[in-house]
Amino acid sequence: RRPAALDPGEPSRVAAAVERLGLDHAVVTMVARDDLADGGMAHVADCVRAIRRRSPLTRVETLISDVKGTDALDLLIAAKPDVLNHNIETVARLQRAVRPSAGYARSLSVLARGKAADLTTKSGIIVGMGETIDEVEAALVDLASVGVDIVTIGQYLRPNTNHLPVARWVEPAEIDQLKSFG
């Protein structure tokens, strides 16, 4: 509930690890840092820049929160990650139940802003929480309408009993249908 302060040495350690591992593609992810005025975007941008200094050929993907839809996103956009990833998670109807502190439209706007800045954009949807295939297709249309380049679709697995139960197992054939639709 009270995250530690940001570690100013983290970007250089992350960059050193990327270099040591010889990664072609690194994903920098974060938890929502609503406790910070910029939602942690300057720190993530510092990680992107540090990786680029040490491993200029490594593609850098950032998996971020929605930063409450604020202009703080511009701090990360200025660092030009190779992929800006923000997961929409679920269909519009289930947003409140699945992501009570987020918003479907706000997530789309984050992705649209990344695309408007000429970044490759990516999002993910988790299925098996009670959505219909038609609703997933509608979400794919929404993501396409804001220019999202890459979408992942995965099966929801309940982490523990405090989370939503799995409504159903989505068969691989349905995932294949969604892939074709996408």
Beta strands, then each sheet from edge to edge (+ up, - down):
strand 1: 25-29
strand 2: 59-63
strand 3: 83-85
strand 4: 120-127
strand 5: 150-155
sheet 1: 1+ 2+ 3+ 4+ 5+
end
